[in-house]
Amino acid sequence: MNGAPLLEARGLSAWYGAAQILFDVELQVGRGEVVALMGRNGAGKSTTLKSLMGMLAKRRGSVQFMGRDISKAQPHEVSRLGLGYVPEDRRIFTDLTVLDNLEVGRQPARHWADGTAAPVWTRERLFALFPNLGEMPERPGGRMSGGEQQMLTVARTLMGNPYLVLLDEPSEGVAPLIVEQMAHMIQELKQEGVSILLSEQNMHFAELVSDRAYVLEKGQIRYQASMAELSANEEVRRAYLSV
């Protein structure tokens, strides 16, 4: 990773009620990087993303984004700063059309600290990125397939012109063709300069898109390396990723 991190967590711990789920998680994501947060079901991947986004009432530790301390910020404040979040359960508005869902996510254009323009997303650009959505602009969200809803959730988040996107299990429960489109989409976002932290347990998908990886087990980071190093390390994959 070159330069100061765009997103950095230090000593991040989190609880659901009395149960502690995360234990001193430390991670970084640089500008233009795709970083995979990998682990089995229940390892704490989704909890990590929610904690970074400020969605858990009980958390401890430091979270810095774009040089600002967001450790105590509320989710809507974090979103306005340009940190996007795509939840695993999609949470689209089923009664609203594709166009209306996109409009809900709209935020102003952004600039980097040096004054250069950050990526700007319009409906037209998103329909080029997700041709399926472009074919059904007036369709209600509730009448779309799971894969189409997944695309719509990502597109709605991009309407906020985020610097970095937290992407929770993008390949989970969608058809192989949609998984391919998701991988292509992430590669295009990276080319545009958007950074991504994705939680994932599909090794093949993570290999297609990621530069680096953190491996999470029982709420703790157990391993971190380049994606190529993780791919080559059968011992780590067998210990923490095999089902």
C-alpha positions in Angstrom: 0.0 0.0 0.0 1.4 3.4 -1.0 0.9 6.6 1.0 -1.3 7.2 4.0 -4.3 4.7 4.3 -7.7 5.9 3.2 -9.3 3.8 6.0 -7.5 2.5 9.1 -8.8 0.6 12.1 -6.8 0.1 15.3 -7.8 -2.0 18.3 -11.3 -2.3 16.9 -13.5 -4.4 19.3 -17.3 -4.8 19.1 -20.1 -6.5 21.0 -23.6 -7.6 20.4 -25.1 -7.2 23.8 -22.8 -8.9 26.3 -21.1 -11.1 23.7 -17.8 -9.8 22.3 -17.5 -10.5 18.6 -14.3 -8.5 17.5 -11.1 -8.5 19.4 -8.6 -5.7 18.6 -9.0 -5.8 14.8 -6.4 -3.8 12.9 -6.6 -3.2 9.2 -5.9 -0.6 6.5 -7.2 0.1 3.0 -5.2 2.4 0.6 -6.4 4.6 -2.2 -7.3 2.5 -5.2 -6.9 -0.8 -3.4 -9.2 -3.8 -3.2 -8.8 -5.6 0.1 -10.5 -8.8 1.0 -11.6 -9.6 4.5 -11.8 -13.3 4.5 -13.0 -16.0 6.9 -15.6 -18.6 7.5 -19.2 -17.9 8.4 -19.3 -16.4 11.9 -15.7 -15.2 11.8 -16.8 -11.6 12.3 -16.5 -10.2 8.8 -19.9 -8.5 8.6 -19.5 -7.3 12.2 -16.2 -5.7 11.2 -17.8 -3.8 8.3 -20.7 -2.7 10.5 -18.3 -1.5 13.2 -16.3 0.5 10.6 -19.6 2.1 9.5 -20.7 3.0 13.0 -23.6 0.7 13.1 -22.9 -1.0 16.4 -23.8 0.7 19.6 -21.0 -1.0 21.6 -17.6 -0.8 20.0 -14.1 0.3 21.0 -11.0 1.4 19.2 -9.9 3.9 16.6 -11.3 4.2 13.0 -9.8 6.9 10.8 -11.2 7.7 7.3 -9.7 10.3 5.0 -7.6 11.5 7.9 -10.6 12.1 10.1 -11.5 10.2 13.3 -14.9 8.5 12.7 -14.7 6.3 15.8 -17.7 8.0 17.4 -19.6 9.0 14.2 -23.1 7.8 13.3 -23.7 5.9 10.1 -25.3 8.8 8.2 -22.3 11.0 9.1 -19.9 8.4 7.9 -21.8 8.1 4.7 -21.7 11.8 4.1 -17.9 11.7 4.4 -17.8 9.3 1.4 -17.7 5.8 3.0 -20.2 3.6 1.2 -21.7 0.4 2.6 -23.4 -2.4 0.7 -25.0 -4.7 3.3 -25.2 -8.5 2.7 -29.0 -8.4 3.0 -29.3 -5.7 0.2 -32.0 -3.6 1.9 -33.4 -2.2 -1.3 -36.8 -0.4 -1.3 -39.0 -3.1 -2.8 -41.9 -0.7 -3.6 -39.7 1.8 -5.4 -38.5 1.5 -9.0 -34.8 1.0 -9.9 -34.6 4.7 -10.8 -36.2 5.7 -7.4 -33.8 3.4 -5.5 -30.9 5.0 -7.2 -32.2 8.5 -6.5 -32.3 7.7 -2.7 -28.6 7.2 -2.7 -27.6 10.4 -4.5 -24.9 12.6 -2.9 -22.9 15.5 -4.4 -19.7 15.1 -6.3 -16.5 14.8 -4.2 -12.9 15.9 -4.5 -9.7 14.4 -3.1 -7.6 16.4 -0.6 -5.4 17.6 -3.4 -8.4 19.1 -5.2 -8.6 16.5 -8.0 -12.1 15.1 -8.7 -13.1 11.8 -7.2 -15.2 9.4 -9.4 -18.6 10.7 -10.1 -21.5 8.3 -10.7 -24.6 9.1 -12.7 -27.5 6.8 -13.6 -26.2 6.6 -17.2 -22.7 5.4 -16.0 -24.3 2.9 -13.7 -26.5 1.5 -16.4 -23.4 1.1 -18.5 -21.7 -0.7 -15.6 -24.9 -2.8 -14.8 -26.7 -3.3 -18.2 -29.3 -5.5 -16.5 -30.5 -2.5 -14.5 -30.5 -0.3 -17.6 -33.1 -2.7 -19.1 -35.5 -2.3 -16.2 -35.4 1.3 -14.9 -39.1 1.3 -14.0 -39.2 -2.1 -12.4 -40.0 -2.2 -8.6 -37.2 -3.6 -6.5 -39.5 -6.4 -5.2 -39.9 -7.8 -8.7 -36.2 -8.3 -9.3 -34.1 -11.4 -8.9 -31.6 -11.7 -6.0 -28.7 -11.0 -8.4 -30.4 -7.9 -9.8 -31.2 -6.7 -6.3 -27.5 -7.1 -5.4 -26.5 -5.0 -8.4 -29.1 -2.4 -7.5 -27.7 -2.2 -3.9 -24.2 -1.6 -5.2 -25.4 1.0 -7.8 -27.4 2.8 -5.1 -24.3 3.0 -2.9 -22.2 4.3 -5.9 -24.8 7.1 -6.4 -23.3 8.5 -3.2 -19.9 9.0 -5.0 -18.0 7.1 -2.3 -14.2 7.2 -2.0 -14.3 3.7 -0.5 -17.0 1.0 -0.5 -17.5 -1.6 2.2 -18.9 -4.6 0.3 -20.4 -7.4 2.3 -20.4 -10.9 0.7 -21.0 -9.8 -2.9 -20.9 -13.3 -4.3 -23.1 -14.9 -1.6 -26.2 -16.6 -2.9 -26.2 -15.3 -6.5 -25.9 -17.1 -9.8 -22.4 -17.7 -11.3 -23.1 -15.3 -14.1 -23.9 -12.5 -11.6 -20.7 -13.4 -9.7 -18.7 -12.9 -12.9 -20.5 -9.5 -13.4 -19.7 -8.5 -9.8 -16.0 -9.3 -10.3 -16.0 -7.3 -13.5 -17.7 -4.4 -11.7 -15.1 -4.4 -8.9 -12.3 -4.4 -11.4 -13.9 -1.4 -13.2 -14.4 0.5 -9.9 -10.8 0.0 -9.1 -9.7 1.4 -12.4 -11.9 4.4 -11.6 -10.0 4.9 -8.4 -12.6 3.6 -6.0 -11.2 1.6 -3.0 -13.1 -1.5 -1.8 -13.0 -3.5 1.4 -15.0 -6.6 0.8 -15.9 -9.4 3.1 -15.8 -12.7 1.3 -15.4 -16.4 1.8 -15.3 -17.4 -1.9 -11.6 -17.7 -2.5 -11.9 -17.8 -6.3 -13.9 -14.5 -6.3 -11.4 -12.8 -3.9 -8.5 -13.9 -6.1 -10.1 -12.3 -9.2 -10.4 -8.9 -7.6 -8.2 -8.4 -4.5 -4.8 -6.9 -4.0 -4.4 -7.9 -0.4 -6.2 -10.0 2.2 -6.9 -10.2 5.9 -8.0 -13.5 7.3 -10.4 -13.3 10.3 -11.1 -16.1 12.7 -13.2 -15.8 15.9 -13.1 -12.0 15.7 -9.3 -11.7 15.4 -7.0 -11.1 12.4 -5.0 -14.3 12.1 -3.1 -13.6 8.9 -2.5 -10.8 6.4 -0.6 -10.8 3.1 -0.9 -10.0 -0.6 -3.7 -12.0 -2.3 -1.1 -13.9 -4.3 0.7 -15.0 -1.0 -2.6 -16.1 0.5 -3.4 -18.1 -2.6 -0.1 -19.9 -2.4 -0.3 -20.6 1.3 -2.3 -23.8 1.6 -1.7 -24.2 5.3 -3.4 -20.9 6.1 -6.2 -21.5 3.7 -6.8 -25.0 5.3 -6.7 -23.6 8.8 -9.0 -20.6 8.4 -10.9 -20.8 5.2 -11.7 -24.4 4.3 -15.2 -25.6 5.3 
